[in-house]
């Protein structure tokens, strides 16, 4: 699993705890390239049975798949990501 460090928090801690003149370490922290990251949501497709009344009065039964994160349905269960919220489908019911 990847871990990320908040640059401002690291520099603030360095400034609080470092004794003496700021050294090369602080300069490297300030100048190092940073990544713009966002937390990845993980979900799974949950099967739900749906029964709908047709125009002729009969009922049609089918299965729809709902994202466990945003609770919205998706026609394509094989999708690795929810098209609504972007959750990565890693749950046991993915396929």
Buried (B, 14 or more C-beta within 10 A) or exposed (E): EEEEEEEEEBBEEBEEEEEEEEEEEBEEBEEEEEEEEEEEBEBBBBEEEEEEEEEEEEEEEEEBBBBBBBEEBBEEBEBEBBEEEBBBBEBEEBE
